Amino acid sequence: MSPRSTALRLRDAAPVFAALGDETRLSLVAKLSAGTPRSIAELTADHAVTRQAVTKHLRVLEDAGLVRSVRRGRESRFALERRSLDDARRALDAIARQWEDALQRLKTFVER
């Protein structure tokens, strides 16, 4: 992968990394990773954070493409969007490959 395409992939993944940089949001993503959509009440059950605060965190995750909400009657249920996480993982994999390539070139140079 070219450095340009890696840079584009990273730019696209930046909102995901920014959203995951908060401990509460990361915890919410972990809870949603079980695959079952959950309500605000379920997501706040063992948090010392208010429902209002969790709602704000969920909006940040939704804006980053990590979470989607589905309205059921008066209740919203939130589910993880795995594709966004997969895209972010591919961006990190691209960076890892660049580092591995650079280290291999350095090793080859030093061994000569």
Secondary structure, DSSP 4 states (H G I P E B T S, - for coil): --HHHHHHHHHHHHHHHHHHTSHHHHHHHHHHTTS--EEHHHHHTT-SS-HHHHHHHHHHHHHTTSEEEEEETTEEEEEE-HHHHHHHHHHHHHHHHHHHHHHHHHHHHHH-
